[in-house]
Each structure stands twice: as structure tokens, then as C-alpha cells.
Amino acid sequence: MSPNESMVVSGSADGRIRLWNIRKGSMVGDPWEGHDTAVRCIDWSPNAQEIASGSEDGTIRRWNPNTGRQIAPPIEAGHGRVYAVRYSPQGDKFTSAGEDKVICVWSTDGELLIEINGHEHVVPSLCWSQDGANIFSASYDNTIRKWRLIDGKELVVFLGHSFAVDSLCLSPDGRHLVSAARDCSVRIWDLKTNQPVGDPLLHEDELLALAISRDGKHIASAGVDGRIYVWSLEAALKWQGNDDGRSTQPRHVHQTVVSLILSSLHLVRSLMGLSGIRAAANQ
């Protein structure tokens, strides 16, 4: 989604990228062509002046959103399939990851600044700390890790998921990290203690995508069960387990009121890449 929330950009299995006007619900111009195979990740720069895409063809390409044309030569990232690309909050660099387990950081000139190694499996998701000093990564090795940008040092390993972690995002206030995994759960992590807080938020099947609202109040998660769940972050943080490990409240803390779904509509839109998913709120 564009920084002003007026446009959405999507990538698809045909290797094309499409720009959409949210208000009109229609595609803007023709599809952008350049990738040879499926586009697996897209990110919009903070200043809205460019879009980066990663593909199964192993390249990262950068685009002018106003023209749909590439603004620089493609980067042969060396990941095999590229599963994640993310601009820094300052917009002066971006990071990528994929099939080869390695995290790469690039300048906006396309220069490789640093390679970070440590994961034991595919890395499908990345996010930055607010100050741009650290990178968080999710992996199919069931872990989330925090890295120091300046030298690639591993600072924290977050343990808790029992299966591949597919998606990761940081709360707007920088206090919490939120993750979604194929163990059917969303977990919330306190970045002061580096420990999970509250009970896991459960789906009925594996999770694939996650987003958090810009006001930090709501989380949206989606997976192969064909549903989008919208959760109250405040409620999730309050609902802790007893000392004996039993939850004092139901684990499904998502809201059923229409107003919440509407107020979080931009979250649902950000998950539109999962075709055919229906928004649902179960009791």
C-alpha cells in the first residue's frame, strides 16, 4: 500500500506487477513487465517515489510508480527465489532475503552493503527497527532473529513458534513485534524483554500473512483456512495465562463488530495478495 493509502501495488504468478486505485477499485494503467516468473514480495519506499519487487527469477527490480518503468538495472540478489524485500524507515537502503537463508542489505544505488548469515532455512519476511539500526527476520527454521545492521551481529533469537514463521511486522510504537507462523498462531513479542506476551492468537490452519494497523490498535492475519482475522492488540496483551499455563480468557480475541472491520479495512486490503480469502470474524 502507498504511504498515503490511496494505491495498492500487487505482484502475481505471471511475473507482472499491477497498480490499483483503492477508491475506484480499478487497475491503473497496464501491468508492469520485467520479471520472468512469480513476484513474491513488494515494498513501497517511505517517500513513495519507488517500489521494489522480488521474484522467483532471483532478481530485485525497482520501479517508478508514476510510470511503471524500472528506474535501475535489476539486481541479481543471489538468493535463488527472493521472498522478502523491505525499505529502511529512512528510505536510504533496503534489505532482501529468500531461499538461500542469507539477508542482504543494499544501498539505493544497488550496492551490496552487507550479507547477514545465521538462519538455517528460508527467510520469507523482514522488518526494520524504527531507527533503522536493526533488522528482524522470520524463518522456516521456526525462529525470529534480531540483527545489528552495522556489523550483522545476531542480537536476539526469539523462540516460541513450533513451525515455520512466514510473516513479521513491528508495531508503530516500536514496542512489540508480531509474528505469524504455520503452527496456526500469531504471537506478540515484547521488545524490552524479548519474550512473548499474552496467549497465542489461533487460526484453524497455517498462517501466511500478517499486517498491523498504522495506529497500532489492530492486527490482521490470514492463512490457508480462507479467513482474515482482525484482532485487538490491547485485548491480546491483557489476556495472559494462569501460573498453571491455562488461559483465563478465550484465545480468539478478534472482534465481531462491523465497525472494527471497517476501521481496519486497509489491513484487509494489504492482504489482498492472498486471492480468494474471505474476511471473517468468528465468535
Number of C-alpha atoms within 10 A of each C-alpha: 21 18 12 9 13 13 19 21 21 21 22 17 13 12 20 19 22 18 21 17 14 15 9 10 10 11 15 16 12 12 15 18 14 14 22 15 17 19 26 23 23 24 21 23 22 17 12 16 13 19 22 20 26 31 30 22 19 23 23 25 22 24 19 15 21 12 11 20 14 18 14 13 12 17 16 14 22 16 23 17 23 29 25 27 28 26 26 22 18 13 18 14 20 23 22 27 31 28 18 17 21 19 25 21 24 19 15 14 10 19 11 16 14 16 16 18 15 13 20 14 18 23 30 27 26 27 25 23 21 16 10 17 13 19 23 22 25 30 26 20 17 21 22 27 18 22 23 17 18 10 10 19 14 17 12 14 14 15 13 14 21 14 17 25 31 26 27 25 25 23 22 16 10 15 12 21 22 20 25 30 28 22 18 24 22 27 20 24 20 16 14 8 8 16 15 19 18 20 25 20 20 20 22 13 17 21 28 20 26 26 25 25 20 14 10 16 15 24 24 26 26 29 23 17 14 17 20 24 26 28 25 16 22 12 15 23 15 12 18 18 15 10 7 6 9 10 14 11 14 10 17 17 22 23 19 15 9 10 10 15 21 11 11 21 15 21 23 25 14 20 21 17 16 16 9 9 17 15 15 16 18 10 9
